[in-house]
Amino acid sequence: MENNKIIGGKVKAIRESKNLSVEDVAERSGLNGEQIIRIENNRDIPSLSPLIKIARALGVRLGTFLDDQTELGPVVTRKRESSEKNSIRFTGDSNAGRAHMEYFSLSQDKSGRHMEPFLIDIAASEGEKHSLSSHEGEEFVYVLNGVVEVSYGKETYTLEEGDSIYYDSIVAHNVHAAGCNAAKILGIVYTPF
């Protein structure tokens, strides 16, 4: 969970290095200034959607907030390296108190990438209301275990182990575990720079 604190610090450092105010980033991203301040001060764990909007407003890749971008060649991530220290937790709604998704980056050291591949553990969320979000780009989800529901626009798709879905992220969407059991997925997020 230490990576969550790194994200807020990186957002603030990049914003300040570009001589942008919180209000500038709010205007460019369509988010409100208070939300950006909460993210920068690590009071909120944002979902991917606000981070993507902030990245676009700052003119950086999403991966800039998630890694140190050290490797130009191929990056190999070993199973044993997908540990708690490399995880990032997001909530579906920046005002929610608990993280329902835990992301394990599979490319955190790859410099200049355009895709963000993750192994994602999704907590059970039966009975909870799921907020839809949208952002530029595309997403691919492959279910490794459990059952996942993908709300996409006005449709809901139920995916079981071995099923996958590829969609445009600009359409409002939400990915969550179906029923009372957790799930695990491979998720790849592409955001145009």
C-alpha positions in Angstrom: 0.0 0.0 0.0 3.1 2.2 0.1 2.7 2.8 -3.6 -0.6 4.7 -2.9 1.5 7.4 -1.2 3.9 7.6 -4.1 1.1 8.4 -6.5 -0.1 11.5 -4.7 3.5 12.8 -4.4 4.2 12.2 -8.1 1.1 14.0 -9.1 2.0 17.0 -7.0 5.7 17.0 -8.1 4.8 16.8 -11.8 2.1 19.5 -11.4 4.6 21.8 -9.7 7.4 21.1 -12.1 5.1 22.3 -14.9 4.2 25.4 -12.9 0.6 24.5 -12.9 -1.8 25.3 -10.1 -4.4 22.9 -8.8 -7.0 25.0 -10.5 -5.2 24.7 -13.8 -5.2 20.9 -13.5 -8.8 20.9 -12.4 -9.8 22.9 -15.4 -7.8 20.7 -17.9 -8.9 17.4 -16.3 -12.6 18.2 -15.6 -12.1 17.2 -11.9 -12.6 19.5 -9.0 -9.7 21.1 -7.2 -10.6 19.6 -3.9 -10.4 16.1 -5.3 -6.9 16.8 -6.8 -5.7 18.2 -3.4 -7.0 15.1 -1.7 -5.2 12.9 -4.2 -2.0 14.8 -3.9 -2.1 14.7 -0.1 -2.9 10.9 -0.1 -6.2 11.4 1.6 -8.0 9.7 -1.4 -7.1 6.6 -3.3 -8.5 7.5 -6.7 -9.8 5.1 -9.3 -8.0 4.8 -12.6 -10.4 7.3 -14.3 -9.3 10.4 -12.4 -5.7 9.4 -12.6 -5.9 9.1 -16.4 -7.6 12.5 -16.6 -4.8 14.0 -14.4 -2.1 12.3 -16.5 -3.7 13.8 -19.7 -3.9 17.3 -18.1 -0.3 17.1 -17.1 0.8 15.7 -20.5 2.3 12.4 -19.0 1.5 8.7 -19.4 -0.5 7.0 -16.7 2.5 4.9 -16.0 4.4 7.9 -14.8 2.4 7.8 -11.5 2.8 4.1 -11.1 6.5 3.3 -11.7 10.0 4.5 -12.1 10.4 3.8 -15.8 13.9 2.4 -15.7 14.1 -0.3 -18.4 14.2 0.4 -22.2 14.3 -3.3 -23.2 11.9 -6.1 -22.4 10.7 -6.4 -18.8 10.2 -9.8 -17.2 8.0 -9.9 -14.1 8.3 -13.2 -12.1 5.4 -14.6 -10.2 7.3 -14.1 -6.9 7.6 -10.4 -7.7 3.9 -9.8 -7.7 3.9 -9.1 -4.0 2.1 -6.7 -1.6 5.0 -4.1 -2.0 4.2 -3.7 -5.7 0.5 -3.4 -5.3 -1.7 -0.3 -5.7 -5.2 -0.2 -4.3 -7.9 1.9 -6.0 -11.5 2.5 -5.0 -14.2 2.7 -7.5 -15.2 6.1 -6.2 -12.6 8.5 -4.7 -14.9 9.2 -1.8 -15.4 5.5 -0.8 -13.6 4.3 2.2 -12.4 0.9 1.1 -10.4 -0.3 -1.8 -12.2 -2.9 -3.8 -9.5 -3.5 -6.4 -5.8 -4.3 -5.8 -3.5 -3.8 -8.9 -0.2 -5.6 -9.3 1.7 -3.9 -12.1 3.3 -6.3 -14.6 5.4 -3.6 -16.3 6.4 -1.1 -13.6 10.0 -0.8 -14.9 9.3 -0.5 -18.6 10.1 2.9 -20.0 8.0 4.5 -22.7 5.2 2.0 -22.7 1.7 2.7 -24.0 -0.1 -0.2 -22.2 -0.5 -0.8 -18.5 -0.9 -4.6 -17.8 -2.0 -5.6 -14.3 -3.0 -8.6 -12.3 -6.0 -7.4 -10.4 -7.6 -8.8 -7.2 -11.2 -7.8 -6.9 -12.9 -8.0 -3.5 -16.4 -9.3 -3.2 -18.9 -6.5 -3.4 -22.3 -8.0 -3.2 -25.0 -5.5 -2.5 -22.8 -2.5 -3.2 -23.7 0.2 -5.7 -21.1 0.4 -8.5 -20.3 3.8 -10.0 -19.5 3.9 -13.7 -16.5 5.9 -15.0 -15.1 6.7 -18.4 -11.8 7.9 -19.8 -9.9 7.9 -23.1 -8.4 4.6 -24.3 -9.2 0.9 -24.4 -9.2 -1.9 -21.9 -8.9 -5.7 -22.0 -10.0 -7.9 -19.2 -9.3 -11.7 -18.9 -10.9 -13.5 -16.0 -8.4 -15.8 -14.2 -10.7 -17.0 -11.5 -14.1 -16.1 -10.1 -17.0 -14.4 -11.8 -16.8 -10.8 -12.9 -19.5 -8.4 -14.0 -18.6 -5.6 -16.4 -21.2 -2.8 -16.6 -20.6 -1.1 -19.9 -23.0 1.7 -20.9 -26.5 0.3 -20.4 -25.4 -3.4 -20.7 -23.9 -5.8 -18.1 -21.7 -8.7 -19.1 -21.1 -11.6 -16.8 -17.7 -13.2 -17.4 -16.5 -16.5 -16.0 -13.0 -18.0 -15.7 -11.4 -18.0 -19.2 -13.8 -15.3 -20.6 -12.5 -12.0 -21.8 -13.8 -8.6 -22.9 -12.2 -5.7 -24.9 -13.9 -2.4 -24.9 -13.5 1.4 -25.5 -13.0 3.1 -22.1 -14.7 6.3 -23.3 -18.1 4.4 -22.7 -19.0 4.6 -19.0 -18.0 1.3 -17.3 -17.3 -0.6 -14.1 -15.6 -3.9 -13.4 -16.5 -5.7 -10.2 -16.8 -9.2 -8.7 -20.2 -10.8 -9.2 -22.0 -12.0 -6.1 -20.3 -12.7 -2.8 -17.0 -14.1 -4.0 -13.7 -12.3 -4.9 -12.2 -12.6 -8.4 -8.9 -12.2 -10.1 -8.3 -10.8 -13.6 -5.6 -9.8 -16.0 -6.4 -6.2 -17.0 -4.6 -4.2 -19.7 -5.3 -0.5 -20.0 -4.3 1.5 -23.0 -4.5 5.3 -22.9 -3.4 7.4 -25.9 -0.8 10.0 -25.0 
